[in-house]
Amino acid sequence: MFDDSPQAVHGGRTSADVHALPEGCRVEVLDGTPIVKPRPMPIHRRVVRRLAARVEARLPQLWQLETGIDVVLAEDPLVYMSPDIVVFGVGTPLDTGPIHGEAVLLAIDVLLKGRRRDEHESKRTAYAAAGVPHYWRVEVDLRALD
């Protein structure tokens, strides 16, 4: 699944490793360490869709929003994120692979309450180090959606 060459083992994972994964495989890489992300539940996708619509409606024309795209924050060690929502500059190409962190204004991760992830502070630090000005972690209480 991942390259086991000495560079990958000792220096962490590479962008080529992530790109070689099968379509639909959701993996983030934080400081060279892969984090497998489960396929989102339907309620998660609904929350992301609704939040994205609200954020997009308020964006100035210089910014655009996408869901389900990847962001490379650093190459060595590799930091490769898959936020739920990304806001980035309109001139950023969408056909060349993941977006680089310097183009990102806002990254949003949506978490369903009770499904906490331990890497929150590491992600916040990684986004800040890459120059991403805003990182939101939105925790949703499913009881509030009833």
Secondary structure as GFF3:
##gff-version 3
##sequence-region A 1 146
A	DSSP	alpha_helix	6	11	.	.	.	ID=ss1
A	DSSP	alpha_helix	15	19	.	.	.	ID=ss2
A	DSSP	beta_strand	27	30	.	.	.	ID=ss3
A	DSSP	beta_strand	33	36	.	.	.	ID=ss4
A	DSSP	alpha_helix	42	57	.	.	.	ID=ss5
A	DSSP	beta_strand	63	67	.	.	.	ID=ss6
A	DSSP	beta_strand	71	75	.	.	.	ID=ss7
A	DSSP	beta_strand	78	81	.	.	.	ID=ss8
A	DSSP	beta_strand	85	89	.	.	.	ID=ss9
A	DSSP	beta_strand	99	100	.	.	.	ID=ss10
A	DSSP	three_ten_helix	101	103	.	.	.	ID=ss11
A	DSSP	beta_strand	104	112	.	.	.	ID=ss12
A	DSSP	alpha_helix	120	129	.	.	.	ID=ss13
A	DSSP	beta_strand	134	140	.	.	.	ID=ss14
A	DSSP	three_ten_helix	142	145	.	.	.	ID=ss15
###
